[in-house]
Amino acid sequence: MPLKKIADFKIERLEVLDQEGRADEALVPAVPKEKLIETYRIMVLCRVFDEKAFKLQRQGRLGTYPQILGQEATQVVPAMCLEKKDWILPTYRGQGSYFARGMPLVNSLLYWGGDDRGVKFPEGQNDLLFAIPVGSHLTQAAGFALAAKLRKDPSVTLCYLGDGSSSKGDFHEALNFCGVYKLAAVYLVENNQWAISVPRQFQTASQTIAQKAIGYNVAGIQVDGNDVLALFKAVGDAVARGRRGEGTTVIEAETYRLGDHTTADDASRYRSKEDVEAWKQKDPLKRFKLYLLAKKFLDEDADIRFHKEAEREVEKAIEEYESYPEPNPLDIFNNTYAQNPWHVEEQKRELEAILKTKKERQGPIVTQSEGRFP
């Protein structure tokens, strides 16, 4: 007896803008002009902040820092597709998504400066802390989406991950859960071609990452991650699907990490200059700017103004960051447990005694003039 075909599957790729910013008008999403301009402004802010934060780290004024250079579109646009009530779970390379949601720039500087006061987000901001362990937040996102469903809350959970995380068990467990319970979640895979120093083709044999959605009966699509309009379309549709109760979507956004993995990395040891240069031609800021100029939504004067305003905003945040009073070392005991177990309380009392003795003998342990990273 011949084998019977029981199902067919396909993965589509969405592109709207070419490298010169020309759009396929049939695919352009209905995004208000004002929102497009605001998206560009925030992307410019991210680029300026990123460049300055890199320099601060090199000057010893900031700790290890992960640049988002080249990934501004995948950072900013998905967050712009959400409502305030929606939840967002970024990766450690996620400050752009925070900025799009209104988080003050100083918070990011404090965080990467080793100060946990940087994670005290504004009241009512439904954003979770950076997930430093790769993939650990993916099942948490499924839990947030399930909680919303049980409460009959129409919010959507947006979860960021890298291409390397799609090879971890957490990803498959989360998608299986989302598929079974048909949850309102969007998993945005920033496929920047590298899992630290491991190239895409060595960490998964899957032709696309989007197709991994098929095994769990959730929607999957690949999108040009340096194409702002394509991202607006893909993420907007995925969020709408979730709100309608139609389940989860996996979006593979193909982009590129133009900088090093972090400031502790040297990507030139494993990437070619030719590859980096080729991806620079696909710069999301450049492409989007060309589109806005062609539509007369933006002119060169406005672009210059956005950059100058961003520079002033970043400088103001740096000034605030470097004038912050020194953190209290005892906070390490205050922000982990709702109620400290006995052995943690014992350690806290021991540190209190040490700090008291040192203060009596020699004054403050570290003064502001000594710097954060001596």
C-alpha positions in Angstrom: 0.0 0.0 0.0 1.4 3.5 -0.9 2.3 5.9 1.8 -0.4 8.5 2.5 0.4 12.2 2.8 -1.2 13.4 6.0 0.1 17.0 6.1 2.0 19.7 4.2 4.1 22.4 5.9 5.7 25.5 4.6 7.7 28.5 6.0 7.4 31.9 4.3 9.9 34.8 4.4 8.7 38.4 4.6 10.6 41.3 3.1 9.2 44.7 2.4 12.2 47.1 2.1 15.2 46.5 -0.2 18.7 47.6 0.8 18.1 51.0 -0.8 14.9 51.6 1.3 12.5 51.0 -1.6 9.3 49.3 -0.5 7.0 46.7 -2.0 3.9 48.9 -1.6 1.6 45.8 -1.6 3.2 44.6 1.6 3.6 47.9 3.5 1.8 47.6 6.9 -0.7 50.2 8.0 1.5 52.0 10.6 0.8 55.7 11.3 3.4 58.2 10.1 3.9 59.4 13.6 4.7 55.9 14.9 7.2 55.4 12.1 9.0 58.6 12.9 9.1 57.8 16.6 10.5 54.3 15.8 13.3 55.9 13.8 14.0 58.4 16.6 14.3 55.6 19.1 16.5 53.6 16.8 18.8 56.6 16.5 18.8 56.9 20.3 19.8 53.2 20.6 22.7 53.7 18.1 24.0 56.8 19.9 23.7 55.1 23.3 25.4 52.0 22.1 28.4 53.8 20.7 28.8 55.9 23.9 28.3 52.9 26.2 31.1 51.0 24.3 33.4 54.0 24.8 32.5 54.2 28.5 33.5 50.5 29.0 36.8 51.0 27.2 37.5 54.0 29.6 36.7 51.9 32.7 33.5 53.8 33.4 31.2 50.8 32.7 31.4 47.1 33.1 31.1 44.4 30.4 28.6 45.6 27.8 26.8 43.8 24.9 26.3 46.1 21.9 23.1 46.0 19.8 24.9 47.6 16.8 23.1 46.4 13.7 20.1 45.0 15.6 18.2 48.2 16.3 15.2 47.1 14.2 14.8 43.8 15.9 15.1 45.5 19.3 12.8 48.5 18.8 10.1 47.5 16.4 8.7 44.4 18.2 8.4 46.4 21.4 6.6 49.2 19.5 3.9 46.7 18.4 2.8 46.1 22.0 0.4 47.8 24.4 1.5 48.9 27.8 -0.3 46.0 29.5 1.7 43.4 27.4 4.7 41.7 28.9 8.2 41.6 27.5 11.1 39.3 28.3 14.3 40.4 26.7 17.8 38.8 26.5 20.9 40.4 27.9 21.2 42.2 24.5 17.9 43.8 25.1 18.3 47.4 26.1 16.8 48.7 22.9 13.5 47.0 23.7 13.5 48.6 27.1 14.1 52.0 25.6 11.2 51.5 23.2 9.0 50.8 26.2 10.1 54.0 28.0 12.8 52.8 30.4 15.1 55.7 31.4 18.6 55.4 29.8 20.3 55.7 33.2 18.8 52.3 34.2 20.8 50.5 31.6 24.0 52.3 32.6 23.4 51.4 36.2 22.8 47.8 35.3 25.9 47.4 33.2 27.8 49.4 35.9 27.0 46.6 38.4 24.3 48.5 40.3 21.1 46.6 40.8 19.1 49.8 41.2 19.1 49.8 37.4 16.5 47.1 37.4 14.0 49.0 39.4 11.7 49.8 36.4 9.1 52.5 36.4 5.8 51.6 38.1 3.4 49.8 35.7 6.0 48.8 33.2 5.5 45.1 32.5 9.1 44.3 31.6 11.1 41.6 33.1 14.8 41.8 34.0 17.4 40.7 31.4 17.9 37.0 31.1 21.6 36.5 31.4 21.5 32.6 31.2 20.8 31.7 27.6 17.3 30.5 27.2 16.3 30.3 30.8 13.5 32.8 30.3 11.7 31.0 27.5 9.6 28.7 29.8 8.9 31.7 32.0 7.4 33.5 29.0 5.1 30.5 28.5 4.1 30.8 32.2 3.3 34.5 31.8 1.1 33.7 28.8 -0.7 30.9 30.6 -1.3 33.1 33.6 -2.9 35.7 31.3 -5.1 33.1 29.7 -6.3 31.8 33.1 -7.1 35.3 34.2 -8.9 36.1 30.9 -6.4 38.9 30.4 -6.0 39.8 26.7 -2.3 40.7 27.1 0.4 39.2 24.9 3.8 38.1 26.1 6.8 38.9 23.8 9.9 36.9 24.4 13.3 37.6 22.8 15.9 34.9 22.1 19.0 34.4 20.0 19.5 31.8 17.3 21.7 29.7 19.7 18.8 29.5 22.3 16.6 27.9 19.7 18.8 24.8 20.0 18.2 24.5 23.8 15.7 22.3 25.5 14.0 25.4 27.1 12.9 26.6 23.6 11.2 23.3 22.7 9.6 22.9 26.2 8.2 26.4 26.0 6.8 25.9 22.5 5.3 22.6 23.4 3.5 24.2 26.3 2.4 27.1 24.2 1.1 24.8 21.4 -0.9 22.6 23.8 -2.5 25.6 25.6 -2.7 27.9 22.6 -1.1 30.8 24.4 -0.9 34.4 23.4 2.9 34.5 23.1 5.4 35.7 20.5 8.9 34.3 20.4 11.1 36.7 18.5 14.4 34.9 17.4 17.1 37.5 16.7 19.1 35.3 14.3 22.3 37.3 14.3 24.2 34.4 12.7 26.4 33.8 15.7 25.9 32.0 19.1 28.9 33.8 20.6 31.7 32.3 18.4 29.6 29.4 17.0 28.2 30.1 13.5 24.6 29.4 12.7 25.3 26.3 10.6 27.2 24.6 13.4 24.6 25.0 16.1 21.5 23.7 14.3 21.0 21.8 11.1 17.5 23.2 10.6 17.2 25.0 7.3 15.3 27.8 9.0 14.7 28.5 12.7 11.1 29.5 12.0 10.3 25.9 10.9 11.0 24.7 14.5 7.5 26.0 15.2 5.9 23.4 13.1 6.5 20.5 15.5 4.5 22.3 18.2 1.5 23.5 16.1 2.4 27.1 16.4 2.8 29.6 13.6 6.3 30.3 12.2 7.6 32.9 9.8 11.0 34.1 8.8 11.5 37.9 8.3 14.3 40.2 7.2 15.3 41.5 10.7 16.9 44.6 9.3 13.6 45.6 7.6 11.6 47.8 9.9 8.4 47.5 7.8 8.6 43.7 7.6 9.0 43.5 11.3 6.0 45.8 11.9 4.0 43.5 9.7 5.2 40.2 11.1 5.1 41.2 14.8 1.9 43.1 14.4 0.1 40.1 12.9 1.5 37.8 15.6 0.3 40.0 18.4 -3.1 40.3 16.8 -3.2 36.5 16.5 -2.4 36.1 20.1 -5.1 38.6 21.2 -7.7 36.7 19.1 -6.9 33.5 20.9 -5.2 31.9 17.9 -2.0 31.0 19.7 1.7 31.5 19.6 4.0 32.7 16.8 7.7 32.1 16.3 9.3 34.9 14.3 12.8 34.3 13.0 14.3 37.7 12.3 17.5 37.4 10.3 19.9 40.1 11.3 23.6 40.5 12.2 25.6 41.4 15.2 28.0 44.0 13.7 30.0 44.4 16.9 31.6 41.8 19.2 29.5 39.4 21.3 30.3 41.7 24.3 33.2 44.0 25.1 35.0 40.9 26.5 35.0 39.3 23.0 37.0 39.8 19.8 34.8 38.7 16.9 37.7 39.3 14.4 39.1 36.0 15.6 36.2 34.0 14.1 34.5 36.3 11.5 35.7 37.6 8.2 35.9 41.4 7.5 34.1 40.7 4.2 31.1 39.2 6.0 30.8 42.1 8.4 31.1 44.6 5.5 28.4 42.8 3.5 26.0 43.1 6.5 26.9 46.8 7.0 25.2 47.4 3.6 22.0 46.1 5.2 22.1 48.5 8.1 18.5 48.8 9.4 18.9 52.5 10.3 20.2 53.4 6.8 17.4 51.5 5.0 14.7 52.9 7.1 16.0 56.5 6.8 16.0 56.2 3.0 12.4 55.0 3.1 11.3 57.9 5.4 13.2 60.4 3.2 11.5 59.0 0.0 8.1 59.2 1.7 8.9 62.8 2.9 8.2 61.7 6.4 11.7 62.8 7.3 14.2 65.3 6.0 18.0 65.7 6.6 17.4 68.6 9.1 15.1 66.4 11.2 17.6 63.6 11.1 20.4 65.8 12.3 18.1 67.1 15.1 17.3 63.5 16.2 21.0 62.7 16.4 21.8 65.9 18.4 18.8 65.3 20.7 20.0 61.7 21.3 23.5 62.8 22.1 22.2 65.3 24.7 19.9 62.7 26.2 22.7 60.1 26.4 25.1 62.7 28.0 22.5 63.6 30.5 22.0 59.9 31.4 25.7 59.5 31.8 26.0 62.5 34.1 23.1 61.1 36.2 24.7 57.6 36.3 28.1 58.9 37.4 26.6 61.2 40.1 24.5 58.4 41.6 25.4 57.8 45.3 27.3 54.5 45.9 25.1 51.5 46.2 24.5 49.8 49.6 26.4 46.4 49.6 23.6 45.0 51.9 21.2 45.2 49.0 22.5 41.9 47.8 20.5 40.4 50.7 17.4 42.5 50.1 16.5 41.8 46.5 16.7 38.0 46.1 14.3 36.4 48.5 10.8 37.6 49.6 11.8 36.3 53.0 15.5 35.5 53.7 16.3 32.0 54.9 18.2 31.8 58.2 21.6 31.3 56.7 21.2 34.4 54.4 20.2 36.5 57.4 23.3 35.2 59.2 25.5 36.3 56.3 23.8 39.7 56.2 24.5 40.3 59.9 28.1 39.3 59.4 28.5 41.8 56.5 26.8 44.5 58.5 29.4 44.0 61.3 32.3 44.1 58.8 31.0 47.3 57.1 30.5 48.9 60.5 34.0 48.1 61.6 35.6 49.3 58.3 33.6 52.5 58.4 34.8 53.3 62.0 38.4 52.6 61.1 38.8 54.1 57.6 35.6 55.8 56.5 33.6 54.9 53.4 35.0 51.8 51.5 34.8 53.4 48.1 34.2 57.1 47.3 32.7 58.5 44.2 36.0 60.1 43.2 37.7 56.7 43.1 35.4 55.6 40.3 33.2 52.6 39.8 35.9 50.5 38.0 39.3 51.4 39.5 
